[in-house]
């Protein structure tokens, strides 16, 4: 999705900018590539720099409820000073590295309802204009795909996905928000939990998998959340179905113990931290932040997606069918563009 925007803050007859991302889905920690196309205006202009911003639509919980807003989570200067002649056409190719924690926006080609964008800022003679906003599509890393595929094969279903402002204590989280994927429980766990919430926190050495079980409250007790963390390498060779099923059993069967720990939990917009226990759990049952190494050659990645795994992404995106989710994402980008045009692109 490409939007050509007149640089409103620079006036009529001034340069225009159009950023085009290379086709296909990008990956967390991988290269984001494309070109910024410029067209000169009615006179020569001295361009100071071209900067790309990565933006995300994020939800924040407050004491009064919940709100949504746009968060800039990285910036890259892709071109320095140059003179753009009147009517001149010029392109600036770029290749920048996405943050490892960049959220996943699609699974097996199906959108998850996550809104990410690349916004282009052009600086001319001290005036800055965010004149172009493009949808950013991000697919899962191999280990993320393996975990999601295993969950689908085990009978878990996709319910919704969103971005939550705040931090998960006890993890190596770098961004000011995290992605939360909500799953319906597999039939064998349906009597114990309402849903499983999944967060991936990727880094150069591996992947933290944070799982949260929403426990049903009984007649004489209130429901509570149980949360724990598991670590894997980016290319681990594992029996992923058995591994992930072990994680879920560990989470559900030992949920009662989490209430007695205070070193781990969610920190929201107001700095509130929940009382959850910290548990690392991997192939070797380590209880630290170390990431496992090795090459991954196990089942799942590089093969045809099983029907159960594909079930995680086939139709329902936060209560919407995939096509409706795409419409909502498009509306967001158009709204952002309108706001930028109204105020001249200033924050």
C-alpha positions as CSV (number, residue, x, y, z in Angstrom):
1,X,0.0,0.0,0.0
2,X,1.6,3.3,-1.2
3,X,0.4,6.8,-0.5
4,X,1.7,9.8,-2.4
5,X,1.4,12.9,-0.3
6,X,2.0,16.5,-1.2
7,X,4.4,18.0,1.3
8,X,1.8,20.4,2.8
9,X,4.1,22.2,5.2
10,X,6.4,23.3,2.3
11,X,3.6,24.7,0.2
12,X,2.2,24.1,-3.3
13,X,4.7,23.5,-6.0
14,X,7.2,22.0,-3.6
15,X,8.8,18.5,-3.8
16,X,6.7,15.3,-3.4
17,X,7.9,12.0,-1.9
18,X,6.8,8.5,-2.5
19,X,8.4,5.6,-0.6
20,X,8.0,2.1,-2.1
21,X,8.9,-1.0,0.0
22,X,10.2,-4.1,-1.8
23,X,7.5,-6.7,-2.2
24,X,6.9,-9.5,0.2
25,X,6.9,-9.9,4.0
26,X,10.0,-8.8,6.0
27,X,11.3,-10.5,9.1
28,X,12.2,-9.3,12.6
29,X,15.9,-8.6,12.7
30,X,16.2,-8.7,8.9
31,X,16.6,-6.1,6.3
32,X,13.9,-3.6,5.3
33,X,14.5,-2.6,1.8
34,X,13.0,-0.2,-0.8
35,X,13.4,3.1,-2.4
36,X,12.3,6.7,-1.7
37,X,11.3,8.4,-4.9
38,X,11.4,12.2,-5.0
39,X,10.0,14.7,-7.5
40,X,11.3,18.2,-7.5
41,X,9.0,21.2,-7.3
42,X,8.8,24.5,-9.1
43,X,12.3,25.6,-7.8
44,X,15.5,24.1,-6.5
45,X,15.4,22.8,-2.9
46,X,18.2,21.8,-0.5
47,X,17.2,18.5,1.1
48,X,18.8,18.2,4.5
49,X,18.0,14.5,5.1
50,X,15.4,11.8,4.5
51,X,14.4,9.8,7.5
52,X,12.2,6.7,7.9
53,X,10.2,6.1,11.0
54,X,8.7,2.7,12.0
55,X,5.3,3.3,13.6
56,X,2.8,1.0,15.3
57,X,-0.8,1.3,16.5
58,X,-0.6,0.4,20.2
59,X,-3.1,0.0,22.9
60,X,-2.5,1.4,26.4
61,X,-4.3,0.6,29.6
62,X,-5.0,3.5,31.9
63,X,-6.6,3.9,35.3
64,X,-9.7,5.2,33.4
65,X,-9.8,2.5,30.8
66,X,-8.0,1.8,27.5
67,X,-6.8,4.0,24.6
68,X,-5.0,3.6,21.3
69,X,-2.2,5.7,19.8
70,X,0.7,5.6,17.4
71,X,4.2,4.8,18.7
72,X,7.4,5.4,16.8
73,X,9.7,2.5,17.6
74,X,12.7,3.2,15.4
75,X,14.2,5.8,13.0
76,X,16.7,5.6,10.2
77,X,18.3,8.4,8.2
78,X,18.6,7.0,4.6
79,X,19.9,10.0,2.8
80,X,22.0,13.0,3.7
81,X,22.1,16.5,2.3
82,X,21.7,17.1,-1.4
83,X,20.1,19.6,-3.8
84,X,16.9,18.6,-5.6
85,X,16.6,20.6,-8.8
86,X,13.2,21.8,-10.1
87,X,11.3,19.0,-11.7
88,X,14.1,16.5,-11.0
89,X,13.3,12.9,-10.4
90,X,15.6,11.1,-7.9
91,X,15.5,7.8,-6.1
92,X,17.2,6.9,-2.8
93,X,17.5,3.1,-2.3
94,X,17.7,2.0,1.3
95,X,18.4,-1.2,3.4
96,X,18.0,-0.9,7.1
97,X,17.7,-3.5,9.9
98,X,14.4,-4.0,11.6
99,X,14.4,-4.4,15.4
100,X,14.3,-8.0,16.5
101,X,11.1,-7.4,18.5
102,X,9.3,-6.0,15.4
103,X,5.7,-7.5,15.7
104,X,4.5,-10.2,13.3
105,X,1.7,-8.9,11.2
106,X,0.8,-12.0,9.2
107,X,0.8,-15.8,9.5
108,X,0.7,-18.0,6.4
109,X,-0.3,-15.0,4.4
110,X,-3.3,-14.2,6.6
111,X,-3.2,-10.7,8.4
112,X,-3.4,-10.8,12.2
113,X,-4.9,-7.3,12.5
114,X,-1.6,-5.7,13.6
115,X,-0.9,-2.2,12.2
116,X,2.7,-1.3,11.4
117,X,3.9,1.4,9.0
118,X,6.9,3.1,7.5
119,X,6.6,6.9,7.6
120,X,8.9,9.0,5.5
121,X,10.2,12.3,6.8
122,X,11.7,14.9,4.5
123,X,13.7,17.8,6.0
124,X,14.0,20.9,3.8
125,X,15.5,24.1,5.1
126,X,14.6,23.3,8.7
127,X,11.0,22.3,7.9
128,X,10.1,18.6,8.4
129,X,7.2,16.9,6.7
130,X,6.1,13.3,7.3
131,X,4.7,13.0,3.8
132,X,4.4,9.3,3.1
133,X,3.1,6.4,5.1
134,X,3.3,2.8,3.9
135,X,2.0,-0.4,5.4
136,X,4.8,-2.7,6.7
137,X,4.2,-6.5,6.5
138,X,6.2,-8.7,8.8
139,X,6.3,-12.5,8.8
140,X,7.4,-14.8,11.6
141,X,11.0,-16.0,12.2
142,X,11.6,-19.7,11.9
143,X,11.3,-20.4,15.6
144,X,8.2,-18.2,15.9
145,X,6.6,-20.1,13.0
146,X,7.5,-23.5,14.5
147,X,5.9,-22.6,17.9
148,X,2.7,-21.3,16.2
149,X,2.6,-24.3,13.9
150,X,2.9,-26.6,16.9
151,X,0.1,-24.8,18.8
152,X,-2.2,-25.1,15.7
153,X,-1.4,-28.9,15.5
154,X,-2.1,-29.3,19.2
155,X,-5.6,-27.8,18.7
156,X,-5.2,-24.2,19.8
157,X,-7.0,-21.6,17.7
158,X,-6.3,-18.0,16.9
159,X,-8.5,-15.5,18.6
160,X,-6.9,-12.1,18.2
161,X,-3.6,-10.2,18.3
162,X,-2.7,-6.7,19.5
163,X,0.1,-4.5,20.6
164,X,0.2,-3.6,24.3
165,X,2.1,-0.5,25.6
166,X,4.2,-1.5,28.6
167,X,6.9,-4.0,29.6
168,X,7.0,-7.6,30.7
169,X,9.2,-7.7,33.8
170,X,12.1,-10.2,34.0
171,X,12.6,-10.4,30.2
172,X,15.0,-8.8,27.8
173,X,12.3,-6.7,26.2
174,X,13.7,-3.7,24.3
175,X,10.7,-1.9,22.7
176,X,8.2,0.1,24.8
177,X,5.4,-2.3,23.8
178,X,4.9,-6.0,23.2
179,X,2.8,-8.2,20.9
180,X,0.1,-10.4,22.5
181,X,-1.4,-13.2,20.5
182,X,-4.6,-14.6,22.1
183,X,-5.4,-18.3,21.5
184,X,-8.4,-20.4,22.3
185,X,-7.4,-23.5,24.3
186,X,-7.1,-26.9,22.8
187,X,-10.0,-29.2,23.9
188,X,-7.8,-31.0,26.4
189,X,-7.2,-27.7,28.3
190,X,-10.6,-26.1,27.8
191,X,-11.8,-27.0,31.2
192,X,-8.8,-25.4,32.9
193,X,-8.3,-22.1,31.0
194,X,-10.3,-19.6,28.9
195,X,-7.4,-18.6,26.7
196,X,-3.6,-18.7,26.3
197,X,-1.8,-15.4,25.6
198,X,1.5,-15.7,23.7
199,X,4.3,-13.1,23.3
200,X,7.5,-13.4,21.4
201,X,10.6,-11.4,22.4
202,X,13.3,-12.0,19.8
203,X,16.9,-11.0,20.1
204,X,20.1,-11.7,18.2
205,X,20.8,-14.9,20.2
206,X,17.4,-16.4,20.3
207,X,13.7,-16.1,21.3
208,X,11.9,-15.7,24.5
209,X,8.4,-17.2,24.5
210,X,6.2,-15.7,27.1
211,X,3.0,-17.6,27.8
212,X,0.1,-16.5,30.0
213,X,-2.9,-18.7,31.0
214,X,-6.1,-17.0,31.9
215,X,-7.5,-19.3,34.6
216,X,-11.2,-19.6,35.1
217,X,-12.4,-18.5,38.5
218,X,-14.4,-21.0,40.5
219,X,-17.5,-20.5,42.5
220,X,-15.6,-19.4,45.6
221,X,-12.5,-18.0,44.0
222,X,-11.5,-15.3,41.6
223,X,-9.8,-16.0,38.3
224,X,-6.1,-15.1,38.0
225,X,-3.4,-15.1,35.4
226,X,-0.4,-17.5,35.4
227,X,2.6,-16.4,33.4
228,X,5.9,-18.0,32.5
229,X,8.8,-17.7,30.0
230,X,10.6,-20.2,27.8
231,X,13.8,-19.7,25.8
232,X,14.7,-21.2,22.4
233,X,17.4,-20.7,19.8
234,X,16.5,-19.3,16.3
235,X,17.4,-22.6,14.6
236,X,16.9,-25.2,17.4
237,X,16.2,-28.8,16.4
238,X,13.3,-29.9,18.5
239,X,10.2,-32.0,18.5
240,X,8.2,-28.8,18.6
241,X,4.8,-30.4,19.2
242,X,6.1,-32.2,22.3
243,X,8.1,-29.2,23.4
244,X,5.2,-26.7,23.1
245,X,2.8,-29.2,24.7
246,X,5.2,-29.5,27.6
247,X,5.3,-25.7,28.0
248,X,1.5,-25.6,28.1
249,X,1.3,-28.4,30.7
250,X,4.0,-26.7,32.8
251,X,2.0,-23.4,32.6
252,X,-1.4,-24.9,33.4
253,X,-0.4,-27.5,36.0
254,X,1.8,-25.2,38.0
255,X,-0.2,-22.0,37.7
256,X,-1.0,-21.9,41.4
257,X,2.7,-21.4,42.2
258,X,3.0,-18.2,40.2
259,X,1.0,-16.2,42.7
260,X,3.7,-16.4,45.3
261,X,6.4,-14.8,43.2
262,X,6.9,-11.1,42.6
263,X,9.9,-10.9,40.2
264,X,8.1,-11.2,37.0
265,X,5.0,-9.6,35.4
266,X,3.5,-6.9,33.2
267,X,4.4,-3.3,33.7
268,X,1.6,-1.2,32.1
269,X,1.4,2.5,31.2
270,X,1.3,3.4,34.9
271,X,4.2,1.2,35.9
272,X,2.0,-1.5,37.6
273,X,3.8,-4.8,37.9
274,X,1.9,-8.1,38.4
275,X,2.9,-10.8,40.8
276,X,4.0,-13.6,38.6
277,X,6.8,-16.1,39.0
278,X,9.8,-16.2,36.7
279,X,10.4,-19.6,35.0
280,X,12.7,-20.4,32.2
281,X,12.0,-23.7,30.5
282,X,13.6,-25.2,27.5
283,X,14.9,-28.4,26.1
284,X,17.5,-28.5,29.0
285,X,15.1,-26.9,31.6
286,X,17.4,-24.0,32.3
287,X,16.0,-21.2,34.4
288,X,17.9,-18.2,33.0
289,X,17.9,-15.8,30.1
290,X,20.5,-17.8,28.1
291,X,19.3,-18.7,24.6
292,X,19.9,-22.2,23.1
293,X,22.1,-22.5,20.0
294,X,22.3,-25.1,17.2
295,X,20.8,-25.5,13.8
296,X,17.1,-26.2,13.5
297,X,16.2,-29.1,11.3
298,X,13.1,-30.4,13.0
299,X,9.6,-30.7,11.6
300,X,7.4,-27.8,10.6
301,X,9.6,-25.2,8.9
302,X,10.2,-25.5,5.2
303,X,7.4,-28.0,4.8
304,X,3.7,-27.7,3.8
305,X,1.7,-26.2,6.6
306,X,-0.5,-28.7,8.3
307,X,-4.3,-28.0,8.4
308,X,-4.2,-27.7,12.1
309,X,-1.5,-25.1,12.1
310,X,-3.1,-23.1,9.4
311,X,-6.2,-23.0,11.6
312,X,-4.4,-20.3,13.7
313,X,-4.8,-17.8,10.9
314,X,-7.8,-18.7,8.7
315,X,-10.4,-16.1,9.1
316,X,-11.0,-14.6,12.5
317,X,-8.8,-11.6,13.3
318,X,-10.0,-10.0,16.5
319,X,-13.6,-10.9,15.6
320,X,-13.2,-9.8,12.0
321,X,-12.6,-11.8,8.8
322,X,-9.3,-11.2,7.2
323,X,-10.6,-8.9,4.5
324,X,-12.3,-6.7,7.1
325,X,-9.0,-6.5,9.0
326,X,-7.2,-5.3,5.9
327,X,-9.9,-2.6,5.5
328,X,-9.4,-1.5,9.0
329,X,-5.6,-1.3,8.5
330,X,-6.2,0.7,5.3
331,X,-8.5,3.1,7.2
332,X,-5.8,3.7,9.8
333,X,-3.2,4.7,7.2
334,X,-5.6,7.0,5.5
335,X,-6.6,8.6,8.8
336,X,-2.9,9.1,9.6
337,X,-2.3,10.7,6.2
338,X,-5.3,13.0,6.7
339,X,-4.0,14.1,10.1
340,X,-0.5,14.8,8.7
341,X,-2.0,16.8,5.9
342,X,-4.1,18.9,8.3
343,X,-1.3,19.8,10.6
344,X,1.6,20.0,8.1
345,X,3.1,16.7,9.3
346,X,4.1,17.9,12.7
347,X,3.8,15.6,15.7
